[in-house]
Amino acid sequence: MTRQIPASELPMQGNGAIYHLNLRPEELADNVILVGDPGRVPVISGMFDTVEVCKQNRELITHTGTYKTKRISVISTGMGTDNIDIVLTELDALANVDLATRTVKEEHRTLNLVRIGTSGALVSDIECGSFLTSAYGLGIDGMLRYYDTGDLICEDVVEAFVRHTDWNDKLPYPYCTPASSELLTRIAHDMIKGITISAPGFFGPQGRFVRAKLKYPELNQKIETFSYDGLPITNMEMECSAICGLGGLLGHRPLTVCLIIANRVTGKFLDDYHGRMEELCRTVLERI
């Protein structure tokens, strides 16, 4: 029997659009650029040749148009893996669920999901202003552990990481999943590659001490010295692991590329990075 997804599990708006993204299936392109900052959406769509869709609900803004004949949607997700859980689930539903009957379509539609963001490097010789891609997303937020992932999680990487860091069992158990090899080759072939950690916050979970005392102040030093199969942990941010994890689980092609605007080891910070960010956005548009 075909499963019908209840309205409570996949809510819709009264106009037939999916609940959070406020989009209809025909308004979504196969090529999707994900950005955390809503202000980055018009910057990227400003490079389009045409714009056909402009939608917004809360911090979630979508512009769909064409760039050199390629149809592309650029969507703001906000910050954090919890937001990615919402956005990717709804994007997949737009692509692979018949919203009228609330049943999964027989033919799978695959999306290219490319996050463009900013990040802080955890390797001293990665310079601010560098373009970096995530071969793996390593989540310390626990989000993907709520799903039946089969053999998607690279448990060998996780176990090596847990041993190296003496991972505390009071923290969410890590997970690690790969990026799309196809998009790595096509979009990020000339970028720095490494393992990216996604944390469930910007300050304490990333080892930043302002006033609230850290419970595990030694964690970042352990993270910085970990590598697997020649790949170091190059950077830390807040979305990559969920995009790799859910994107792969749902049969899409996920990739994260970041502009490095800070180096956590040297303490350097790139004050004016907007020109370099526009260059990264243009690079992705050319290659997606």
FIMIBA-726741 format. One record per atom (N, C-alpha, C): x, z, y. Coordinates in steps of 0.02 Angstrom, whole numbers, plus 32768, in hexadecimal, padded with zeros to 4 digits. Layout:
<sites>
XZY
...
</sites>
This chain:
<sites>
802A80007FC4
800080008000
802C8000803E
801B7FD68070
80407FD380AE
8034801280D7
806A803180ED
8064806F8114
804F805F815C
801C80818174
8008807B81B9
802380B781E0
804980A98213
806A80DE823A
803680FF8267
802B81418261
7FF98163828B
8009815F82D5
7FD6816182FF
7FE0815E8347
800981998361
800581D2833F
802C820C8354
807682038348
808981D78317
80CF81CC8305
80EF8194832F
80C781658345
80E0812F8370
80AC812383A7
80AF814D83DB
807C81488410
80838108843A
804A80F28453
804780B6847C
802480C784BE
8030809E84F0
800B80A3852E
7FCA807C8528
7F9B808A8554
7F5A80698551
7F5D801E8559
7F928005857A
7F987FBD8585
7FBB7F99854B
7FC97FBD8514
7FE87F9D84DB
80347FA184DB
80517FBE850F
80997FC68511
80AE800484EA
80EB800384D0
8104803D84AC
810F807784DC
810680B484C6
80FB80ED84F2
813180FB8525
816F8107850F
81A3811C853E
81C180E18565
81D080AB8542
81F080728563
81C08049858E
817F804F8581
814D802985A6
815A7FDE859E
81697FC88561
81777F828554
81497F66851E
813C7F258523
811B7F0084ED
81517EDA84C6
81437EC88488
81757EA6845F
81937E67847F
81697E3F849F
81817E0084BB
81AE7E0A84F8
81B07E478512
81DA7E55854D
82217E6B853B
822F7E6F84FA
82707E8684E2
82987E4B84C7
82D67E4484DE
83047E1184C5
83287E2A8487
83467DFC8461
836E7E0F8427
83B07E2F843B
83C97E1D8476
84077E3A8491
83F47E7284C1
84097EAF84B1
83F57EE984D9
84337F0E84F1
84397F178533
846D7F3F8550
844F7F828564
846E7FB8854D
84567FFC855A
8486801E858B
846A803B85C0
8492805F85F2
847180A385FE
849980D5860B
847D81178618
845E811B865C
847F80FE868D
846C810486D4
843780D186E6
83FB80E786FC
83C880B78711
83E080888748
840D80A08773
8426807787A9
8451803D8792
846980408754
8493800A873A
84697FCF8723
84287FD98717
83FD7FA386FF
83FA7F6A8732
83E97F778772
83E77F3F87A1
842B7F2187B0
84607F4787A7
84A37F2B87AF
84AF7EF4877B
849C7F03873D
84A77ED18708
84757E98870E
84357EA88718
84047E71871E
84107E47875C
84337E63878D
84467E3B87C8
84777E0487B7
84977E08877C
84C47DD38764
849E7D9E873C
845E7DAC872B
84367D7D8704
84287D3E872E
84197D07870C
84017CCB872D
83B77CCF873D
83927CF08710
834A7CFB871B
83387D418703
83047D5E8721
82E97D9E870A
829E7D958701
82867DA386C4
823F7D9786B5
82177DD886AD
823A7E10869C
82187E4F8690
823B7E8786B7
82147EAF86DB
822D7EEC86FB
81FA7F2386EC
820D7F5286C1
81E07F8886AE
82037FCB86B6
81DC7FFF86C2
81F9804286C8
81C8807686B1
81E180A9868F
81BB80E6867E
81ED811F867E
81E4814F86AB
8213818686B4
8258816886C4
828D817F869F
82D0816586AE
82DF81258686
82AE810D8660
82B880D48634
82A380948659
82D5806D866D
82C9802F8693
82E07FF48667
82B87FC08664
82CA7F84863F
82C47F46866B
82F97F1E866C
82F77EDC868A
830A7EAA8653
82E07E778649
82EE7E438619
82F37E01863E
83267DDA862D
83307D99864D
83627D708626
837F7D3F8648
83AF7D128627
83F17D13864D
84267D0D8626
846A7D058641
848A7CCA861B
84947C93863E
84B17C578620
848D7C4585DF
844C7C4185E2
841D7C2E85AC
84127C658579
84377C9C857B
842C7CD3854C
83F87D038567
83C57D12853F
83917D428554
83AB7D888544
83A87DB38577
83C67DF68572
83977E298593
83917E638573
836F7E9C8591
83A37ED185A1
83A07EED85DD
83CA7F2685EE
839C7F6185FA
83AC7F9A85D9
837F7FD385D7
83A5801285E7
838B803C8613
83AA807D8620
838D80B085EF
83B980D885D1
83A58109859F
83A3815085B9
83C4815C85F3
83D181A18605
840B81BB85DB
841A81FB85E1
8455821885C0
8441823D8581
846B8237854D
846382618512
8449823D84D5
845D8256849A
84468238845C
83FC82428450
83DE8275846E
8395827F8466
836F82458486
8387822E84C0
836781F484E0
837281B584B6
83AD81AE8498
83BB8174846E
838C81738432
837D81AC8416
834D81B183DE
830A819183F1
82F3819F842E
82B481838447
82BA81388452
82EE81248477
82F480DE848B
82FF80B0844F
832C80C28422
833A809683E9
82FF809283B9
82DD80CA83AE
82A280C88383
826D809A839F
8262809E83E1
822F807383FF
8246802A8403
8286801E840E
829E7FD9840E
82947FBA83C8
82A47FE08395
829B7FC78351
82517FBB8343
82267FE6835B
81DE7FDD8350
81C67F9D8373
81DE7F9183AF
81CC7F5483D3
81E07F1583AB
821A7F1B8388
82347EE28363
82167EDC831D
82067F1482FD
81F97F1282B6
81B87F33829F
818E7F4882CE
814D7F6382BD
81177F3882DF
80E47F2682B8
80A97F0582D5
80817F3C82F7
80827F3D8339
80647F74835E
80187F73835C
7FFC7F3A834C
7FB37F358346
7F9A7F568306
7FBE7F4C82CF
7FA97F68828F
7FD07FA8827E
80057FB682A4
80307FF08299
80507FEF8253
80657FB4823F
80877FAB81FF
80CA7F87820B
80FA7F9581DE
813C7F7681E4
81387F2D81D1
81567F0281FA
81567EBA81EC
81807EAA81AE
816D7E75818B
81937E618150
81D77E458161
81DC7E208198
821C7E0281AC
823E7E2E81E0
827C7E4181D2
82A27E6D81FE
82C07E468238
82B97E618274
82D87E4582B1
83137E7182C4
834E7E5382C9
838B7E7882D7
839D7E738320
83AB7EAC833F
83BE7EAE8386
84097EBC838D
84277E9E83BF
846A7EB183D5
84627EE98409
847F7F2483FB
84767F5F8426
84BA7F738440
84C77F65847F
85097F72849C
85027FA584D5
851F7FDF84CB
852180108501
855C8003852E
85508002856F
8586800085A1
8583804285C7
85BB806785C4
85BA80A885E5
85FE80BC8600
860280FA8616
86418117862E
8653815085FF
8693816185FE
86A9819385CF
86EC81B085E5
86FD81EA85C7
873D820A85D3
876A82038597
87A881ED85A1
87D781E3856A
87F482258552
880482288511
8822826284F3
8869825484DB
8883821A84EE
88C8820684DD
88ED81FC851E
8928821B8524
894A821D8565
895D81D98581
896D81A98556
89848168856F
894D81348579
890E81488573
88D7811C8585
88CA812485D0
88D580EF85F5
88D180F3863E
888980EE8656
887B8110868D
883A810986AE
883380C086C4
87F880A586B9
87EC805E86C8
87EF8033868A
880280508651
8806802A8612
87C1801C85F6
87BB7FE485D2
877F7FD585AB
878B7FED8563
875D80148548
876680318506
8727802784DD
872F8017849D
86F7800E8471
86FA80408437
86C28050841C
86BC808383E8
86B4806183A4
86E98065837B
86E4804B8337
86B68077830D
86B680B8831D
868A80E882FD
866D81178332
8630812C8326
86128161834F
860D81A08326
862D81D5833E
862E8215831A
860482478341
85CA82598327
859C8284834B
85A582CD8339
85AA82F7836C
85AC833F8361
856C835F837B
853883368381
84F7834C839A
84C583598362
84D2833E8326
84A6834982ED
846A831B82E7
845E82EF8317
842082C98319
8414829F82DB
8447827B82C3
843C824D828B
843082728249
844282B28246
843882D98209
83EE82E781FC
83C382D7822B
837B82DE8220
835E82A281FB
8386826E81F1
836F823181D0
838E822B818A
836A8208815E
838581F6811C
83B081B98126
83F181C38129
841F818D813C
843D81688101
842D817E80C4
844C815E808A
84978164808C
84B9812C8083
8503812D8084
851F811380C7
84F5811480FC
850B80FA813D
85428126815B
853C81688156
856D81958175
85AF8191814F
85E5818C8175
8628818B8158
863D81D3814A
862781ED8111
863282348103
867C824580F9
86A5821380E6
86EC822180E0
870B82318124
86F6820C8157
870E821A819B
86F6825F81B1
86B6826D81A4
869982AD81B8
86BE82E78197
86CB82E28156
86EC83198133
87338324814D
875682ED815B
879A82F38177
8798831581BC
8766830281E4
875E831F8226
874D836A8222
8720837B81F5
870B83C181EC
874783EC81D7
876F83D281A9
87AA83F78193
87DD83FF81CC
87EA83C981F0
881C83C98224
880B83FA825D
87CB83FD826D
87B5842682A6
879F846C8293
87A0847B8251
878484BB8239
873D84C48256
87148491824D
86D2848E826C
86A984CC825D
868E84E98292
86678527828B
862085168272
860A853B823E
85CA852A8220
858E853E824B
859A855D8284
8563856C82B2
8554853082E0
858184FE82DF
857784C18306
8554848C82DB
8532845B82FA
8513842582D3
8548840182A9
853483EE826C
856583CE8240
857083868258
85AF8371825E
85BE832E8279
85A682F6824C
85A282BA8269
8595827D8243
85BE82458263
85CC8211823D
85F581DA8257
85DC81998239
85D081678263
85B98126824C
85DF80EF8271
85E680B48253
860C807E8271
85E4805482A2
8607803482CF
85E9800182FA
85E17FC082D3
85BE7F9182F0
85B77F4F82D2
85FA7F2B82D3
86127F178299
86527EF38296
864D7EAF82B9
86127E9082B5
86087E5082D6
860F7E568322
85EF7E8A833F
85F37E928388
86387EAC839D
86587ED48373
869D7EE98383
86CA7EAD838B
86C37E7C835F
86ED7E408361
86DB7E14839C
869A7E0B83A7
86847DDC83DA
868B7DF78421
86797E36842B
86767E51846F
86B37E7A8481
86D07E9F8451
87027ED18462
87467EC48442
87547E868431
87927E75840C
87D17E878432
87CE7E888475
880A7E95849D
88077ED984C0
87DB7F0584A9
87D57F4884C7
87F77F7C849B
88077FB584B8
88217FEE8492
87EB80048461
880080138422
87D0802783EF
87E0806D83D6
87AD809383C5
87B780D683AB
877680F48392
877981348384
873E815B8371
8725817F83AF
86E5817983BC
86C6819983F6
869B81D483E0
86A6820C83FF
867C824783F2
864282488424
860682548409
85CB825E8433
85B782A7842F
85B582C88468
85A5830F846D
855E83188488
853E83518479
84F9835E8491
84F6837B84D7
8528836F84FF
852A83888543
856A83728565
856E837C85A6
85A8836585CD
85DB839C85D8
85C583DA85E0
85F4841085F1
860B843585B3
85EA8469859E
860184918565
860D84698526
85DE843E8510
85E9841884D3
862583E884D7
863B83D78512
867783AD8519
86B483D7852F
86AE8419852A
86E784448538
86F7844E8581
86C6844385AD
86D1844E85F5
86BC84958607
86E984B98626
86DD84FE863A
86D685028686
869A8512869D
868E851B86E5
8683856586F3
864A858186DD
864085CA86E2
862C85E886A0
860285C6867A
85ED85DF8638
862785DA8607
863A861285EA
8674861585BE
866885ED857E
869A85C98568
869585A1852B
869C85CC84ED
867385BE84BA
867785E1847B
86B285C88451
86C185878456
86F68569842E
87278544845C
874E85678484
877A854684B5
87B1851D8495
87C085298456
87F785048435
87DF84C38415
879E84B58416
8783847C83F1
879E8439840A
87A18430844C
87B883EF8465
87FF83DF8450
882A8411844E
886F8405843A
887283ED83F1
8848840983C6
884483F38381
882983AC837C
87F5839E83A5
87D8835A83A5
880C832683BA
8833833783ED
886383078408
889A82F483D7
88A6831F83A5
88DD83128375
88C382F38334
888382E38330
886782C582F3
886D827982F5
887C825C82BC
8878821482B4
88648205826C
884981CA8261
883581B7821D
8846816D8213
886C816081DF
8880811C81CE
88A080F9820A
88C8811E8230
88EB81028269
88C5810082AA
8885811582A8
885C811482E5
8856815B8300
886B8166833F
886381A8835D
881D81B0837A
880B81EE838A
87D181F983B4
87E681EB83FB
87CC81B48416
87E3819B8457
87BD81B78493
877F81CA8488
875681DD84C2
8719820584AC
86F8822284DE
86BD824B84D3
868882398506
864A823184EE
86118223851A
85D3823E84FA
859782218506
8559824284F1
8526821584CE
853781D684BE
850481A984A1
851B81808466
855C81728460
857581418430
8560814E83E8
8567818C83D1
855A819B838A
8512818B8377
84E3819983A4
849D818C8395
848E81428394
84AF811B83BF
84A680D383BF
84C280B48380
84FF80C8836D
851C80B0832E
84F180C682F3
84DD810682F2
84B9812182B9
8474810482B0
844A810A82E4
840580F082DE
840480A482DD
843080868305
8433803D8305
8443802282C0
8476803F82A0
84888029825D
84528039822A
84348074822F
840080898200
83C4805A8202
83B48041823D
837A80168246
838A7FCB823F
83C97FBC822C
83DA7F77821E
83ED7F4C825A
84037F6C8290
84177F4882CB
84647F4782D2
847D7F268306
84C57F228311
84D77F4D834E
84F27F898343
85027FB6837A
854B7FB28390
85567FBB83D0
859A7FBE83EC
85987FE5842D
85CD800B8439
85D6802E8479
861880188498
8615800584D7
86527FF884FE
864F8024853D
86878043854C
868980718584
86C2806085B4
86B5806D85F3
86E9806E8625
870480B58628
874580BD861F
876380FF8622
876D8112866C
874981468682
874E815A86C8
8772819D86D0
878381BD8698
87A781FC869B
87D38202865E
880982288665
88338239862B
883582848626
8817829F85F1
881082E785E9
8853830985DC
888482E385C3
88C682FF85B3
88F1830585F2
88F282D0861B
891C82CF8657
88F882EB8694
88B582EF8690
888E830986C9
887F82D586FE
888F829586F1
888482618723
883A824B8723
88238233875E
87DF821B8765
87DF81DF8793
87B881AC8780
87B4816E87A8
877A817587D9
878B817F8818
8757818D884B
872881528856
87448116885F
871B80DB886E
872280AB8833
86F080AC8807
86F4808387CA
86C0804B87C9
869A804287FF
8661801587FC
86767FCC87F3
86AB7FB78813
86C37F73880B
86D87F6587C3
86FB7F9587A6
87127F8E8761
86D67F8F8731
86A37FB68740
86677FB88716
86437F758718
863F7F568753
861F7F158757
86457EE1872E
86877EE8872C
86B07EBB8703
86A07EC486B9
86987F0386A3
86867F10865D
86417EF4864D
86117EFD8679
85CE7EE3866F
85CF7E978668
85F57E768693
85FA7E2D8690
861A7E17864F
864C7E3B8637
866D7E2B85F8
863B7E2E85BE
86117E6385BC
85E07E698587
85AC7E31858B
85967E2185C7
85657DEB85CF
85817DA985B6
85C07D9D85C2
85DE7D5E85AB
85E47D5A855F
85ED7D95853F
85FD7D9584F8
85C47DA884C9
858F7DC484E3
85597DDD84B8
85367DA38494
</sites>
